[in-house]
Amino acid sequence: MNIPSLGGARYFLLFIDDHTRYTTVFTIHQKSDTFSKFKEYKALVENYHNMKIKALRSDNGGEYTSDSFSTYLRNSGISHEKTAPYSPE
């Protein structure tokens, strides 16, 4: 975001459930906070709905493709679907 939020966050994460279209937004100060916010989102969803996340669809941003993030997804049984570079879809 060009203008920081009241809390000083300059980035946001948007998670959308493909089935219900339920949307969750997290504001973050650095892109490196993405991994910890995903783990928070995963716990929230799995406790609330009593279901597991099966797939994560994201762009090829470095915050989603780090070794620790990839290992966590693999160990959790979550497939990671990456969009094609430079595509708005």
Backbone torsions as a table, in degrees:
resi	resn	phi	psi	omega
1	MET	NA	140.8	179.6
2	ASN	-67.4	-37.0	-179.9
3	ILE	-110.9	125.9	-179.3
4	PRO	-64.2	153.5	176.7
5	SER	-69.6	175.8	178.8
6	LEU	-60.2	-30.7	178.4
7	GLY	-86.2	-0.9	177.8
8	GLY	92.8	5.3	180.0
9	ALA	-73.9	139.3	179.3
10	ARG	-111.9	-7.2	-178.2
11	TYR	-130.6	161.0	172.8
12	PHE	-141.0	153.2	175.4
13	LEU	-112.4	138.2	180.0
14	LEU	-124.0	118.2	177.0
15	PHE	-111.0	127.5	179.6
16	ILE	-123.6	124.9	175.9
17	ASP	-76.6	120.5	-177.4
18	ASP	-62.4	-32.7	-176.2
19	HIS	-76.5	-50.1	-174.8
20	THR	-98.9	-13.9	-174.3
21	ARG	65.5	14.7	176.1
22	TYR	-64.5	131.2	-173.8
23	THR	-116.3	135.5	176.6
24	THR	-126.1	133.7	-179.2
25	VAL	-120.0	133.0	174.3
26	PHE	-120.1	134.2	171.1
27	THR	-94.5	140.2	-178.5
28	ILE	-134.4	153.6	-179.4
29	HIS	-85.6	-34.3	-179.2
30	GLN	-135.3	152.1	178.8
31	LYS	-62.9	-25.2	179.6
32	SER	-67.8	-11.6	177.3
33	ASP	-79.3	-4.4	-176.3
34	THR	-59.2	-45.5	-176.8
35	PHE	-61.1	-47.2	-179.2
36	SER	-66.2	-35.9	178.1
37	LYS	-70.2	-33.7	176.1
38	PHE	-65.3	-42.1	178.1
39	LYS	-62.5	-38.0	176.5
40	GLU	-64.3	-44.5	178.5
41	TYR	-63.0	-43.0	179.9
42	LYS	-59.8	-46.1	178.5
43	ALA	-62.3	-42.6	179.4
44	LEU	-60.4	-50.2	-177.7
45	VAL	-65.0	-46.7	-175.8
46	GLU	-68.7	-33.5	177.1
47	ASN	-75.5	-38.9	-176.8
48	TYR	-73.0	-45.5	-175.7
49	HIS	-97.7	-8.9	-177.9
50	ASN	55.9	38.2	177.6
51	MET	-136.3	159.3	-179.6
52	LYS	-95.9	148.8	171.6
53	ILE	-77.0	129.0	-176.6
54	LYS	-99.8	-29.1	-176.8
55	ALA	-151.0	149.5	174.1
56	LEU	-123.2	124.3	177.1
57	ARG	-108.0	125.2	-178.3
58	SER	-147.2	174.0	172.6
59	ASP	-80.6	-175.0	-178.3
60	ASN	-92.4	26.9	-180.0
61	GLY	-62.8	147.0	-178.6
62	GLY	-59.3	-28.3	179.3
63	GLU	-68.0	-19.8	178.7
64	TYR	-101.8	-13.9	-173.2
65	THR	-112.0	13.3	179.4
66	SER	-66.6	158.8	-179.7
67	ASP	-60.5	-42.6	-178.0
68	SER	-66.8	-38.9	178.5
69	PHE	-66.5	-46.2	179.9
70	SER	-61.7	-42.5	178.7
71	THR	-63.9	-43.2	179.3
72	TYR	-61.0	-45.1	179.3
73	LEU	-62.8	-44.3	179.8
74	ARG	-61.8	-45.4	-179.6
75	ASN	-68.1	-25.8	178.9
76	SER	-87.5	-6.1	-179.2
77	GLY	76.5	25.3	-179.1
78	ILE	-101.9	123.4	177.1
79	SER	-80.0	143.1	-178.5
80	HIS	-109.6	111.4	178.7
81	GLU	-99.7	120.0	-179.1
82	LYS	-105.5	137.9	179.0
83	THR	-76.3	162.5	177.8
84	ALA	-69.3	140.3	179.3
85	PRO	-58.5	142.2	176.3
86	TYR	61.7	29.3	176.3
87	SER	-114.5	133.6	-178.1
88	PRO	-72.6	-16.3	-178.9
89	GLU	-73.4	NA	NA
